[in-house]
């Protein structure tokens, strides 16, 4: 699996534009180079220890979905960096970049996270328990955590550069997009919502055929030559909640194929969820990585080897 891939905590290459919690973005002129590192965050704090190979898993999983799902088109991906395909000027860094980096079209990213929920869980459950709503959407009374919703709901959030993304109403999302897109907020958000729901539905059907439930997920979109395109990662364990189908049901807490294992460990510590992060034992890192690998293997049917 990914044991043979050296961990990449950070990159420092020519043309750095920005560094997020996981991704380093570089300027290629008409294109961007997005490098998925092995950094992992929890409670919006980046841990000091990387999860070796995590960036490769995220990149390959995004590639898988973008190639397989018709509803993902159009998208921003041009190609994945491989040993024999490296952007000009970065040849000396080919080994560090390979399999974890995407060359993508430039897009003006909508400053809204497009969240689709098929199940009542996480922040959605907490809000429902307090108000009976999720992002302003009224839900039926008496729902339980982990329960499948009667129908999909679209619950956008802010796209925070630091700290937490905050849930917002659909109308607030329209206003945010309108401010950046010369009044085109209603049209663009309607399209983003429609495409988000379509991608979720197609992905959920596929995941179900592999014995996996897609509980919720988030997408990002951007404008490229006047067209709304899918950007960033797609349907990865960092952006989605995947559950084993046999463990799903109202009132149950299915084990997730994502970093929930790490969060659960951190909850046992006397840590205030502020920097600096605690040191993570090797066993916790290894078992977190195993969940990412399981998600990739079960959903794609592929193995990550070199």
C-alpha positions in Angstrom: 0.0 0.0 0.0 1.3 3.5 0.8 4.0 2.3 3.2 6.6 2.8 0.5 5.6 6.4 -0.1 7.7 8.9 2.0 5.7 11.3 4.0 5.4 14.8 2.7 4.5 17.2 5.5 5.1 20.4 3.5 6.5 21.5 0.1 8.5 24.6 -0.6 8.8 25.0 -4.3 8.9 27.9 -6.7 5.7 29.8 -7.3 3.9 29.2 -4.0 0.6 31.0 -3.9 -1.0 29.6 -0.7 -0.8 26.9 1.9 -3.9 25.5 3.4 -4.5 22.9 6.1 -3.6 20.1 3.7 -2.8 21.6 0.2 0.0 23.7 -1.1 -0.9 25.6 -4.3 1.6 26.8 -6.9 1.3 29.2 -9.8 1.9 27.7 -13.2 0.6 30.7 -15.2 -2.5 29.5 -17.0 -2.7 26.5 -14.7 -2.3 25.8 -11.0 -0.4 23.0 -9.3 -2.2 21.7 -6.2 -0.1 19.4 -4.0 -1.9 17.3 -1.3 0.4 17.0 1.6 0.2 14.4 4.3 -0.9 16.9 6.9 -4.0 16.1 8.9 -6.1 18.5 10.9 -8.6 17.9 13.6 -10.9 20.6 15.2 -9.3 23.0 12.7 -5.8 22.4 14.2 -3.1 20.9 12.0 -1.3 18.1 13.8 2.5 18.0 13.9 2.7 14.4 12.7 1.8 13.6 9.1 -0.2 10.6 7.9 2.2 9.0 5.4 0.5 8.6 1.9 -2.6 10.5 2.9 -2.1 13.1 0.1 -1.8 10.4 -2.5 -5.0 8.8 -1.3 -6.9 12.1 -1.5 -5.6 12.8 -5.0 -6.2 9.4 -6.4 -9.7 9.3 -4.9 -10.6 12.6 -6.4 -9.2 11.4 -9.8 -11.3 8.3 -9.5 -14.6 10.1 -8.9 -13.9 12.9 -11.5 -13.3 10.2 -14.1 -16.2 7.9 -13.2 -19.1 10.3 -12.4 -20.7 12.0 -15.4 -22.2 14.6 -13.0 -18.7 15.8 -12.0 -18.2 17.2 -15.6 -17.1 19.9 -16.1 -14.3 20.0 -13.6 -11.0 21.7 -13.2 -8.6 18.7 -13.4 -6.1 18.7 -16.2 -3.8 15.8 -15.2 -2.3 14.1 -12.2 1.5 14.5 -11.9 3.2 11.2 -12.6 6.8 10.1 -12.9 6.6 10.7 -16.6 4.4 13.8 -16.6 5.6 16.7 -14.5 4.9 20.4 -15.1 7.8 22.3 -16.8 10.2 23.7 -14.2 9.3 21.2 -11.6 11.2 18.2 -13.0 13.7 18.2 -10.1 10.8 17.8 -7.7 9.1 14.9 -9.6 9.5 12.3 -6.8 7.9 14.6 -4.2 5.0 15.6 -6.4 4.1 12.4 -8.1 0.7 10.9 -7.5 -0.2 13.5 -4.9 -0.4 16.6 -7.2 -3.0 17.9 -9.7 -2.5 20.3 -12.5 -5.8 22.2 -12.8 -7.4 25.0 -14.7 -7.6 28.3 -13.0 -11.0 29.2 -11.6 -12.6 31.9 -9.5 -13.7 29.9 -6.6 -17.2 30.5 -5.1 -16.6 31.4 -1.4 -19.2 28.9 -0.3 -19.0 25.2 0.7 -21.7 23.2 -0.9 -22.8 20.6 1.6 -25.2 17.8 0.8 -26.6 15.7 3.6 -28.4 12.3 3.2 -28.2 11.4 6.9 -28.7 13.3 10.1 -25.2 13.4 11.8 -22.5 15.7 13.1 -23.2 19.4 13.1 -26.5 18.8 11.4 -27.7 16.6 14.2 -26.6 19.0 16.8 -28.5 21.9 15.2 -31.6 19.7 14.6 -31.6 18.7 18.3 -31.6 22.3 19.4 -33.8 23.9 16.8 -35.6 21.2 14.7 -33.8 22.7 11.6 -30.6 22.3 9.7 -29.3 25.5 8.0 -32.8 27.0 8.2 -34.5 23.9 6.7 -37.3 22.6 8.8 -37.2 18.8 9.4 -39.8 16.4 10.7 -39.8 15.9 14.5 -38.6 12.8 16.2 -35.6 12.0 13.9 -32.6 10.2 15.5 -28.9 10.6 15.0 -27.6 8.5 12.1 -31.1 8.3 10.5 -31.5 8.6 6.8 -33.3 11.8 5.9 -36.6 11.7 4.0 -34.9 13.6 1.2 -31.5 15.1 0.6 -30.9 18.5 1.9 -28.5 21.2 0.7 -26.9 23.0 3.6 -24.2 25.5 2.5 -21.5 26.9 4.8 -18.9 29.7 4.7 -15.5 28.9 3.3 -13.3 30.0 6.1 -9.6 30.7 5.4 -8.9 30.0 9.1 -11.0 28.6 11.9 -14.3 26.9 11.4 -16.7 26.9 8.4 -20.0 28.2 9.6 -23.4 26.9 8.4 -25.5 29.5 6.5 -28.9 29.6 4.8 -29.3 29.2 1.1 -30.2 32.9 0.8 -27.0 33.9 2.6 -25.0 31.7 0.2 -26.7 33.5 -2.7 -25.7 36.9 -1.2 -22.1 35.8 -0.8 -21.8 34.6 -4.4 -23.7 37.7 -5.7 -21.0 39.9 -4.2 -18.2 38.2 -6.0 -20.0 37.5 -9.3 -21.6 40.8 -10.2 -25.1 39.9 -9.1 -25.1 36.3 -10.5 -25.6 34.8 -7.1 -29.1 33.3 -7.7 -28.2 31.7 -11.0 -24.8 30.4 -9.8 -26.0 29.0 -6.5 -29.0 27.3 -8.1 -26.6 25.6 -10.5 -24.2 24.7 -7.7 -27.0 23.3 -5.6 -28.4 21.2 -8.5 -25.0 19.9 -9.5 -24.1 19.1 -5.8 -27.2 17.1 -5.4 -26.7 15.2 -8.7 -23.1 14.3 -7.8 -24.1 13.1 -4.4 -26.9 10.9 -5.8 -24.7 9.4 -8.4 -21.8 8.8 -5.9 -24.2 7.4 -3.3 -25.6 4.8 -5.8 -22.1 3.7 -6.7 -21.0 3.6 -3.0 -24.0 1.5 -2.1 -23.0 -1.0 -4.8 -19.7 -1.4 -2.8 -21.4 -1.7 0.6 -20.7 1.8 1.6 -23.1 4.6 2.7 -22.3 8.2 1.8 -23.7 10.1 4.7 -22.8 13.6 3.7 -20.2 15.4 1.6 -19.2 18.9 0.5 -18.2 20.3 -2.9 -16.6 23.4 -4.1 -17.2 25.2 -7.4 -15.5 27.9 -9.4 -16.0 29.9 -12.6 -13.7 29.0 -15.4 -14.3 30.9 -18.8 -17.8 31.6 -17.7 -18.6 27.9 -16.8 -19.2 26.5 -13.4 -16.7 23.7 -12.7 -16.0 21.4 -9.8 -12.8 22.3 -8.0 -10.7 21.1 -5.2 -11.1 17.5 -3.8 -14.1 15.4 -4.5 -15.7 12.7 -2.3 -12.6 11.9 -0.2 -12.5 10.9 3.4 -11.5 14.6 4.2 -14.6 16.0 2.5 -17.1 13.2 3.0 -18.5 10.8 5.7 -18.4 7.2 4.5 -20.0 4.4 6.6 -20.0 0.6 6.3 -23.6 -0.1 5.1 -24.1 -2.9 7.6 -23.5 -0.6 10.6 -26.0 2.1 9.6 -29.3 2.8 11.3 -31.2 5.3 13.4 -29.5 5.9 16.8 -26.3 4.1 15.7 -22.9 5.6 15.4 -21.2 3.8 12.5 -17.4 3.8 12.3 -16.3 6.3 9.7 -13.7 5.8 7.0 -12.1 9.1 7.8 -10.2 11.0 10.6 -13.0 10.4 13.1 -10.8 7.8 14.7 -8.2 10.6 15.3 -10.8 13.0 16.7 -12.1 10.3 19.1 -8.5 9.8 20.4 -8.0 13.5 20.8 -11.3 13.7 22.8 -9.7 11.5 25.4 -6.9 14.0 26.1 -6.8 17.0 28.3 -6.4 19.3 25.2 -8.3 22.5 24.7 -8.4 22.1 20.9 -6.2 25.1 20.3 -2.6 25.2 19.0 -0.2 23.7 19.7 -1.6 20.2 19.0 -0.7 17.2 21.2 1.8 14.6 20.0 0.0 11.7 18.2 1.3 8.2 18.9 2.5 6.2 16.0 -0.3 3.6 16.5 -3.0 6.3 16.2 -1.3 7.6 13.0 -1.1 4.1 11.6 -4.8 3.3 12.4 -6.0 6.6 10.9 -4.1 5.9 7.7 -5.7 2.4 7.6 -9.1 4.0 7.5 -8.2 6.2 4.6 -6.8 3.2 2.8 -9.9 1.2 3.5 -12.1 3.9 2.0 -10.0 4.0 -1.1 -9.8 0.2 -1.6 -13.5 -0.5 -0.9 -14.8 2.3 -3.1 -12.5 2.2 -6.0 -11.5 -1.5 -6.0 -8.0 -0.4 -6.6 -4.8 -0.7 -4.5 -2.2 2.0 -4.0 1.2 0.5 -4.8 4.5 1.6 -6.0 
